[in-house]
């Protein structure tokens, strides 16, 4: 069943770390712009999910978790590219479920539609930045 060997040499570890760090930086900057625009458009400036420590931490976790998932699929699936073409968009859509629930229920104090939409857009940014980086670090056929 396994047709793709995942190899990691000592020389590729620094490159991988550098590329993942670059993904975090790019997504972090883009998410900062989104948060700034959201606050200007009516989200509360004290809304915790739109503060740098919170969204940067979730950006890091999201990129790291996505990379682990990418590697698992790459190493255990006969046709990883085909599987990832389904899994990536499904994961993105599923990541929006809490944002929709948040927009409806406003279970975090200070939530409004602008803030919830900004969070959903941040998820899209992280995926849009991370997936090309994963493909460069760990290509799939």
C-alpha positions, 0 to 999 in steps of 0.5 A: 500500500505504501508507495512513497518513501518519506526520507529526511536527511540531516541536511533537509531538516534546516531547510524544512524548518526554514520553509515552515518558518517562512510560511508562518511569517508570511501567513502571520503578516497576512493575518495581521493585515486581516485583523487590522482591516477587521478592526477598522471595519467594526470588529472590537480592537480588544476581541481576543481572537484578533490579537497577535498572540492568539492568531499567531499561535493558531497560525503556528499550530495550523501550519504544523498540524497541516504539515504532519497531516501532509506527511502522514498522507504522503507516507501511507497512501498509494496516491497522495496527490489525489487524496490531498486534492480532497482532504485539503479543501475538506479540512478548510471547510471544516475549519470554518465550522467553528467560525460559523458557530461563533458568528451565530452564537457569539460565544466569545465576548465581543464577537460580531460578524466582522470578527468571525469573517476575519477568522475564516479568512485567516484560515484560508490564508494559512491554507493558501500559504502552507500548501505550496510550502508543503508541496515544495518540502514534501512533494507528492506524485 
